[in-house]
Every structure is written in C-alpha cells, then in structure tokens.
Amino acid sequence: MSKQILITGASTGIGAETARCLAPGNEIFIHYNASEEPARIVAEDVEKQDGKAHLIQADLTTEKGCRALVQSVSDKTEKLDVLFNNAGGLIRRTAAGACDWSLMQEVFALNTFSTMMMTSLCIPLLEKGEAPCIINNSSLATRHGAPTATIYGAAKAAIGAFTKGAAKELAPKIRVNAVAPGVILTPFHDKVTKAEQLELWQDNTPLKRHGHPMHIATAVKFLIDNDFITGETIDINGGLFMR
Ligand SMILES: NC(=O)c1ccc[n+]([C@@H]2O[C@H](COP(=O)([O-])OP(=O)(O)OC[C@H]3O[C@@H](n4cnc5c(N)ncnc54)[C@H](OP(=O)(O)O)[C@@H]3O)[C@@H](O)[C@H]2O)c1
C-alpha cells in the first residue's frame, strides 16, 4: 500500500537521496527551504519512479515555518506514515571557546527545535498512519567529540535524548528512531569542510572512503521496514566510530 512520507530538507544531499530511494509507489512530501530548483529535480525523479511528489517550501528555524509546513501537508493528506526529520546543518565552524549566542540559537533552531516541533505537530497525522514511524537525523558529531563542530554536536546530541523519550511516549503506535551519519559527501561539506580535513577523516576511516547519501537512505528504509525497532540510533560511518 502507498505510504505518505514527509522528508524535511529533501532538496539536496541525504534528504534528496532518501526521497528517490523511497519513491516507488509512495507519496513523498518534499520539503525545501532555499533550494527550489534542486527540489524540483528531486520531485521529477520521484514521479519518474511511479511516486507522487509534493513540493513544499518552509524555513524550519521558526515555529511559524514548521506550522506552515505541517498545514500544507495536512491540506493534501489525512495521514502520514513516515516523518523523516532530516533538515539540518552546521551553519559555520567555531571553537567551543568562541561561542556566539546567535549562532547557538540558529544551530539549535535548525537541527533540534525543528525536529522536536515537527515531531509534535505531525503526531495527529501519524496517529492515523499505517505502522507509522519517525526517523531523526543525528550525527557522528555526537559520538566522540568533534572539534569546530561542538555547538552542532550538542544540538544533534539533544536529538538522541528526544528520540528515546519520544519513542517511549509514542509507543506502541508510533516508532521513533534516528540515523547518525558519518562523513557523507553532500553540499553540507561543500559549505563548511576543507578538502584537507576530508582527506584526514578518510585516512582515519577503517573503510578508507566517505559515505554516499544512499548509505543513509537505505538505513532510513530499513528503519521504516523493520517494525520491531524503536528508540534506536543507527551509526553509519565506515567504522570511524564504533560503539
Ligand atoms: N553530510 C554529512 O556528512 C552529515 C553527517 C552527519 C549528519 N548530517 C545531517 O544530515 C542532514 C542532511 O544534511 P546533508 O548532508 O544532506 O546536507 P545538505 O545537502 O546541505 O542538506 C541540508 C538540507 O537542510 C535544509 N535546510 C537548511 N536550512 C534550512 C532551513 N532554515 N529551513 C529548512 N530547511 C533547511 C536544506 O534545504 P535548502 O537547501 O532547500 O535550503 C537541505 O535540504 C542534516 O541534518 C545534517 O546535519 C550530515
């Protein structure tokens, strides 16, 4: 049966690849903020695979933007089966000794507040869904300390606690899990990571390569398909961090 799937930040990178991966036979709500043209291409790719695509723009760093997105989704569907809280980013690198209040607000709003708000607002739609689940996008930066990404790592770590708490509160009807990507080559790194840093991480990664957005998309699909997992975060990082 066709699933109704909302992916935030689906214009580029991991969200775009997940939309393509989940497209066949499903209805995908492709959210974007600034990247309208790339989002249109994702929508075309979804439709080429017999999926149905809806494009919705919203700035998720504000409550108003989150509410507007959920309202637009509600105008088009009575239920949701999957919410992938994927929108996020590091904004800019800085040292823990040089914390900037407005940067902290921006990073937490984009990564943490949007995930919590979208979860909260989508619960009524998910409660009407078929085997509904939420997947949050965390990060390797939460796992073993990430110099110059300390604010971002802290914002993503909060998602881990929220995932577990929500998984208990929303059980047994709605499952809540997370993915924690390692270094995945997407526009994320074009914005904030130097080539030398990428090379260093690759050398330190047991599998000696960086990830592709598909490595995360297939983990998201696994978490949708396996309905006995909740409260879990799956690490996908080529062995750069092992539990
Ligand atoms: N790539 C990695 O190595 C890596 C590692 C760990 C975790 N992650 C996480 O994976 C997720 C996806 O990142 P990515 O690597 O795929 O990078 P990306 O290609 O830069 O994607 C980021 C997405 O977030 C959206 N976004 C940015 N600002 C927004 C805002 N104010 N309101 C709403 N949406 C906004 C972007 O939309 P527009 O472009 O349309 O504005 C874009 O679709 C993020 O949560 C990131 O933190 C990535």
PDBQT file of the ligand as one rigid body, heavy atoms in Angstrom, charges set to zero:
ROOT
HETATM    1  N1  LIG A 301      26.744  15.125   5.215  1.00  0.00    +0.000 N 
HETATM    2  C1  LIG A 301      27.225  14.686   6.365  1.00  0.00    +0.000 C 
HETATM    3  O1  LIG A 301      28.407  14.295   6.478  1.00  0.00    +0.000 OA
HETATM    4  C2  LIG A 301      26.327  14.638   7.572  1.00  0.00    +0.000 A 
HETATM    5  C3  LIG A 301      26.813  13.995   8.725  1.00  0.00    +0.000 A 
HETATM    6  C4  LIG A 301      26.011  13.911   9.843  1.00  0.00    +0.000 A 
HETATM    7  C5  LIG A 301      24.733  14.431   9.818  1.00  0.00    +0.000 A 
HETATM    8  N2  LIG A 301      24.286  15.073   8.694  1.00  0.00    +0.000 N 
HETATM    9  C6  LIG A 301      22.913  15.618   8.726  1.00  0.00    +0.000 C 
HETATM   10  O2  LIG A 301      22.189  15.158   7.613  1.00  0.00    +0.000 OA
HETATM   11  C7  LIG A 301      21.139  16.093   7.332  1.00  0.00    +0.000 C 
HETATM   12  C8  LIG A 301      21.127  16.405   5.849  1.00  0.00    +0.000 C 
HETATM   13  O3  LIG A 301      22.342  17.048   5.512  1.00  0.00    +0.000 OA
HETATM   14  P1  LIG A 301      23.081  16.818   4.124  1.00  0.00    +0.000 P 
HETATM   15  O4  LIG A 301      24.398  16.274   4.413  1.00  0.00    +0.000 OA
HETATM   16  O5  LIG A 301      22.195  16.125   3.182  1.00  0.00    +0.000 OA
HETATM   17  O6  LIG A 301      23.331  18.347   3.705  1.00  0.00    +0.000 OA
HETATM   18  P2  LIG A 301      22.595  19.307   2.684  1.00  0.00    +0.000 P 
HETATM   19  O7  LIG A 301      22.648  18.721   1.312  1.00  0.00    +0.000 OA
HETATM   20  O8  LIG A 301      23.174  20.646   2.925  1.00  0.00    +0.000 OA
HETATM   21  O9  LIG A 301      21.062  19.285   3.132  1.00  0.00    +0.000 OA
HETATM   22  C9  LIG A 301      20.553  20.110   4.149  1.00  0.00    +0.000 C 
HETATM   23  C10 LIG A 301      19.050  20.229   3.956  1.00  0.00    +0.000 C 
HETATM   24  O10 LIG A 301      18.545  21.031   5.042  1.00  0.00    +0.000 OA
HETATM   25  C11 LIG A 301      17.728  22.057   4.510  1.00  0.00    +0.000 C 
HETATM   26  N3  LIG A 301      17.773  23.292   5.287  1.00  0.00    +0.000 N 
HETATM   27  C12 LIG A 301      18.849  24.080   5.522  1.00  0.00    +0.000 A 
HETATM   28  N4  LIG A 301      18.476  25.195   6.207  1.00  0.00    +0.000 NA
HETATM   29  C13 LIG A 301      17.130  25.106   6.369  1.00  0.00    +0.000 A 
HETATM   30  C14 LIG A 301      16.153  25.927   6.989  1.00  0.00    +0.000 A 
HETATM   31  N5  LIG A 301      16.461  27.096   7.570  1.00  0.00    +0.000 N 
HETATM   32  N6  LIG A 301      14.866  25.518   6.983  1.00  0.00    +0.000 NA
HETATM   33  C15 LIG A 301      14.530  24.350   6.400  1.00  0.00    +0.000 A 
HETATM   34  N7  LIG A 301      15.395  23.520   5.804  1.00  0.00    +0.000 NA
HETATM   35  C16 LIG A 301      16.680  23.897   5.787  1.00  0.00    +0.000 A 
HETATM   36  C17 LIG A 301      18.305  22.352   3.127  1.00  0.00    +0.000 C 
HETATM   37  O11 LIG A 301      17.273  22.941   2.330  1.00  0.00    +0.000 OA
HETATM   38  P3  LIG A 301      17.573  24.104   1.232  1.00  0.00    +0.000 P 
HETATM   39  O12 LIG A 301      18.872  23.761   0.584  1.00  0.00    +0.000 OA
HETATM   40  O13 LIG A 301      16.386  23.994   0.324  1.00  0.00    +0.000 OA
HETATM   41  O14 LIG A 301      17.627  25.383   1.980  1.00  0.00    +0.000 OA
HETATM   42  C18 LIG A 301      18.706  20.949   2.651  1.00  0.00    +0.000 C 
HETATM   43  O15 LIG A 301      17.625  20.313   2.030  1.00  0.00    +0.000 OA
HETATM   44  C19 LIG A 301      21.392  17.295   8.226  1.00  0.00    +0.000 C 
HETATM   45  O16 LIG A 301      20.556  17.229   9.356  1.00  0.00    +0.000 OA
HETATM   46  C20 LIG A 301      22.853  17.122   8.635  1.00  0.00    +0.000 C 
HETATM   47  O17 LIG A 301      23.115  17.752   9.853  1.00  0.00    +0.000 OA
HETATM   48  C21 LIG A 301      25.040  15.178   7.581  1.00  0.00    +0.000 A 
ENDROOT
TORSDOF 0
